[in-house]
């Protein structure tokens, strides 16, 4: 059975799980309660593709040098 990385609660077949950093070495899942809290301080979502990830995964925009490109869809991320 899968567990939330943050609070370690076990998921049943009906609970909502949020996948964070999908495809990266630090990929994990979290429960709804932990996800709501994490959206306040540690993770973000891309407005273009909807993926959830940690800010350190943002790519550098070669035009302006800012770390603002989504690691999934390569669009400019907005929070």
Secondary structure, DSSP 4 states (H G I P E B T S, - for coil): --B-TTT-PBP-TTS-EEEESTTSTT-EEEEHHHHHHHHHHT-EE-TTT--EE-GGGPEEPTTT--EEE-TTT-SBP--
